[in-house]
Each structure stands twice: as structure tokens, then as C-alpha cells.
């Protein structure tokens, strides 16, 4: 290791230098706080042996300064001083000192302390490598989701969407496409896990959804094929809770397949919930093809102005007191406005206010479909 000895006494510096050189360490020396800062910034030591009474150092207040100069590295600071006062010892620990050794210096004790920090340094290096690899995976997964969920500009006046990620990006999948007969298919999917785990399932799911919709298949058949693919592809315990909705404006009807997500809400012009299309199926990827239920529920859209789809992360969002946002708060927010864009903004504001700055423990996805514009 490259070790900086910041000690005002030449005797103390030389004693520590001799001990550490015997163990093969590279040694830097300083006798004042100004010299310490210069040595630290120019030579980037791996560890600092610091005398807190160093001229110009200012006692325990100097340790955070050293830490500040190495924000992306763990550089342990070992105090070299006799500390008999428990209050002073507590102050030094609180000021980010990592350890201390008091004179007369014992070579074996010093060697053991440094060996311990070398092990910690190795753990930090492994963590940094893992963090870098995870960052690459997150970047790849986000790129995949962005490509999959690329919105069609002609639908933006009909579908309004808001999401709030629990991590680096939302792993919920929102896709939509029209059939040759101009029926609009929409799917909201919530995969177990985040990042690449969700992206791996999102790729075949979106491919099947787009291809089958363009060929005119119904959402029941699409759900069945996605389930077959995910059941074969995903490991045990991985699945996709999903809502699929088919809106046929020419016959004033909406068909729903809901497996594991909260109810799809159909609301009228008076901002009342007319229908709750509850989940009556298991999520995609759990059952084999033989036991899968592809049946759908169909209701008339007469008098309905909006369809609301959302993931369970919305109603299960918890505030600092551990209370959930819940269905009642969602219903209150829905009753504030009828325009789809306003609905999204009202619910978004209500959720963010409820969270009070806390990050949600699960991804939140919400979308409103303007059925009146489809007519």
C-alpha cells in the first residue's frame, strides 16, 4: 500500500516508516497539515496515519477534509495519538476516523490493523467492479425498455401515462397497437424483479403482442401465447402480472383480460366508477398452456369516458407512517377531473404528496385512455 504518515515528530515518523517499509509499503511523509494536503492530492495514498494535533490540522475536524478529497475511494485514516479521554475518542470516531493506534507503536498491532484495511480495500474494489457491471446492465435494460415502449405519436391524444420508478428505471411494461380492424389493444405488464430480469421477459412479450395484434388476434389469444412463451422461458417464481384491454369503438365495447393487476376502472362523465374489471386470472407465465384461462370479459362503453389502468405499486405505495395510498385515495383523486390528462396529473400529484419525498418500494405505472376520442 501507499501510506502517508502525517506526524509532526521526526522520531515518530521515522519509527513508523521503518516498521512499514519492513512490510513492503511505499511511504510518504508530512509534518504539517499543509504538507499533508499536498501529499494527499498529488500522490493519492491508500491509507493515512494521521496525528490529529498536527500543526494547522485543527484536531478531529481535519479528518472529513481528507475524506472529501477522495469521494470515490475508501481511504482509511488511522489516528496516531494517545487517547485516554473517552469523549475525545468518541469525537474522533464521529469525525470519520477509521481506527487509532497509540504510542509506543507496536509493529505487530500496526501490521494487523493495516492488513485488516487491505481486506476492506479489496472488498471495496470488488464492490466497485460489481457496481460498474450493474450499471452496464441497468443501461442495457433501460435501452431495451425504451425501444420496446416507443410511443406512437398518433395515440398520444388518447393515452396518457405516468410512471414512478422504485429504482433506476421502471420495469413496468406499457405497450399498445391497433389491429387491422382499428381495434386498439393496450397491455400493462408488471414483471417480478427489475432491470435485466424484467427486460428479458419484456422482449418476447412485446414481440408477441405487436405481431399478433397486427394480425388481428384477440387479447385472449395474445395473453395465451405470451403465457406459453413466458412459462417456458422464465425460471420458477418469475412471472408477469398483466392487464390487456381491447377497445373497439365501432361497436362501443371494451374487452379485458386481467391477470394479477388491480382492477381496470371504467368511469363516466360524472367521474363515477361504473365498472371495476377485477383480476380473475393468474399472472402470465405461471400456468402451462393446458390450464391457462384465456377468456375475456366484455362490457359496453356506452356512457363511459375513460379507462384507468394501473400497477399495484400505486395503491400499495407507503408513506413515512407506513400507510398505503389505497383504493379510497385513488377514487378521491379520480373524482377531481374528467379529462384524461387532468386525471393523470391529479393522481400523480396526490401520490407524490402522499409519499412526501419517499421513494416507492415498487414501480408505479398509471394510464388513462380517453374512450370518447375513440368513438
SEZA-795737 format. One line per 8 residues: their letters; for each residue x, y, z of C-alpha. Coordinates in steps of 0.5 Angstrom, whole numbers, plus 500, padded with zeros to 3 digits. Example, Ala and Ser with C-alpha at 12.3 -4.5 7.8 and 13.67 -1.06 7.14 Angstrom:
AS = 525 491 516; 527 498 514
This chain:
XXXXXXXX = 500 500 500; 502 507 499; 502 510 506; 502 517 508; 505 519 515; 503 525 518; 507 526 524; 510 533 527
XXXXXXXX = 515 529 531; 521 526 527; 522 521 531; 515 518 531; 515 519 523; 522 515 523; 519 510 527; 513 509 523
XXXXXXXX = 517 509 517; 522 504 519; 516 499 521; 512 500 515; 518 499 510; 520 492 513; 513 490 511; 514 493 504
XXXXXXXX = 510 499 504; 511 505 500; 512 511 505; 510 519 504; 511 524 510; 509 530 512; 510 534 518; 504 540 518
XXXXXXXX = 497 540 515; 499 544 509; 504 539 507; 499 533 509; 494 536 504; 500 537 498; 502 530 499; 495 527 499
XXXXXXXX = 492 531 493; 499 530 489; 500 522 491; 494 519 493; 496 515 498; 492 509 500; 492 510 508; 494 516 512
XXXXXXXX = 497 515 519; 495 522 522; 497 526 528; 491 530 530; 495 535 533; 499 536 527; 501 544 526; 495 547 523
XXXXXXXX = 490 541 523; 485 543 527; 484 537 531; 479 532 529; 476 537 524; 481 535 519; 479 528 518; 473 530 514
XXXXXXXX = 477 534 510; 481 528 508; 475 524 506; 472 530 502; 479 530 498; 477 522 496; 470 522 495; 470 516 490
XXXXXXXX = 475 512 494; 476 509 501; 482 512 504; 482 510 512; 485 514 517; 489 512 523; 490 516 528; 497 516 532
XXXXXXXX = 496 519 538; 495 517 546; 487 518 547; 486 517 554; 479 521 554; 473 518 552; 470 524 550; 476 526 545
XXXXXXXX = 476 518 543; 468 519 541; 469 526 538; 475 523 533; 470 517 531; 465 521 530; 469 525 525; 470 519 521
XXXXXXXX = 477 517 524; 477 509 522; 482 507 527; 487 509 532; 494 507 535; 497 510 541; 505 510 542; 509 507 544
XXXXXXXX = 508 504 537; 507 496 537; 510 493 530; 505 487 530; 499 491 532; 500 496 527; 501 491 522; 495 487 524
XXXXXXXX = 491 494 523; 494 495 516; 492 488 514; 485 489 516; 484 495 512; 488 492 506; 482 487 506; 477 492 507
XXXXXXXX = 480 496 501; 479 489 497; 472 489 499; 471 496 496; 475 494 490; 470 488 489; 464 493 490; 466 498 485
XXXXXXXX = 467 493 480; 460 490 481; 457 497 481; 460 498 475; 458 492 472; 451 493 475; 451 500 472; 452 497 465
XXXXXXXX = 446 492 466; 442 498 468; 444 502 462; 442 496 457; 436 494 461; 433 501 460; 435 502 453; 431 495 452
XXXXXXXX = 425 498 455; 426 505 452; 426 501 445; 420 497 447; 416 502 449; 417 507 444; 410 511 444; 406 512 437
XXXXXXXX = 405 520 436; 398 519 434; 396 515 440; 399 521 445; 392 524 445; 388 518 447; 393 515 452; 396 519 458
XXXXXXXX = 401 515 462; 406 517 468; 411 512 472; 415 513 478; 421 508 479; 423 505 485; 430 504 482; 434 507 477
XXXXXXXX = 428 506 472; 421 503 472; 421 496 470; 413 496 468; 412 495 461; 406 499 457; 405 498 450; 399 499 445
XXXXXXXX = 398 497 438; 392 497 433; 389 491 429; 387 491 422; 380 493 424; 383 499 428; 381 496 435; 386 499 440
XXXXXXXX = 390 494 444; 393 496 451; 398 492 455; 400 494 462; 405 489 465; 409 488 472; 415 483 472; 417 481 478
XXXXXXXX = 424 484 479; 428 490 476; 433 491 471; 435 486 466; 431 481 470; 424 485 467; 427 486 461; 429 479 459
XXXXXXXX = 421 478 460; 419 484 456; 423 483 450; 418 476 448; 412 479 451; 412 486 447; 414 482 440; 408 477 441
XXXXXXXX = 404 483 443; 405 487 437; 406 481 432; 399 478 434; 395 485 434; 398 487 427; 395 480 425; 388 481 428
XXXXXXXX = 388 476 434; 384 478 440; 387 480 447; 385 473 450; 389 469 445; 395 474 446; 395 473 453; 395 466 452
XXXXXXXX = 401 466 447; 405 471 452; 404 466 458; 406 460 454; 413 463 452; 414 466 459; 412 459 462; 418 456 458
XXXXXXXX = 423 462 459; 422 465 466; 425 461 472; 421 459 477; 418 465 481; 419 470 476; 412 472 472; 408 478 469
XXXXXXXX = 402 481 472; 399 484 467; 392 487 464; 390 487 457; 385 491 454; 382 491 447; 378 498 445; 373 497 439
XXXXXXXX = 370 504 438; 366 502 432; 362 497 437; 362 501 443; 365 496 447; 372 494 451; 374 487 453; 379 486 459
XXXXXXXX = 384 480 461; 387 482 468; 392 477 471; 394 479 478; 394 487 477; 389 492 480; 382 493 477; 381 497 471
XXXXXXXX = 377 502 472; 372 505 467; 369 512 469; 363 516 467; 363 524 465; 360 525 473; 367 522 475; 364 516 478
XXXXXXXX = 367 509 477; 362 505 473; 366 498 473; 371 495 476; 374 490 472; 378 486 477; 383 481 476; 380 474 476
XXXXXXXX = 386 470 473; 393 468 475; 399 472 472; 403 471 466; 408 465 466; 405 461 472; 401 456 469; 402 451 463
XXXXXXXX = 398 452 456; 393 447 458; 391 450 465; 391 457 462; 385 461 462; 385 466 456; 377 468 457; 376 476 457
XXXXXXXX = 370 480 460; 367 485 455; 363 491 457; 359 497 454; 363 503 453; 356 507 453; 357 513 458; 364 511 459
XXXXXXXX = 369 517 458; 376 514 461; 379 507 462; 384 507 468; 390 502 469; 395 502 474; 400 497 477; 399 495 485
XXXXXXXX = 405 500 486; 401 506 486; 396 503 491; 401 500 495; 405 506 496; 407 507 503; 408 514 506; 413 515 512
XXXXXXXX = 408 513 517; 407 506 513; 400 508 511; 398 505 504; 396 510 499; 390 505 498; 384 505 493; 380 510 497
XXXXXXXX = 385 516 496; 385 514 488; 378 514 488; 378 521 491; 384 523 486; 380 521 480; 374 525 482; 377 531 482
XXXXXXXX = 377 532 474; 375 528 468; 380 530 462; 385 524 462; 391 529 462; 388 532 468; 386 525 471; 394 523 471
XXXXXXXX = 396 530 474; 391 530 479; 393 523 481; 400 524 480; 400 530 485; 396 526 490; 401 520 490; 407 525 490
XXXXXXXX = 404 529 496; 402 522 500; 410 520 499; 412 526 502; 419 525 498; 420 518 500; 422 513 494; 416 508 493
XXXXXXXX = 418 501 494; 415 498 488; 415 501 481; 408 506 480; 405 506 473; 399 509 471; 395 511 465; 388 514 463
XXXXXXX = 385 512 456; 380 517 453; 375 513 450; 371 519 448; 376 521 443; 376 514 440; 369 514 439
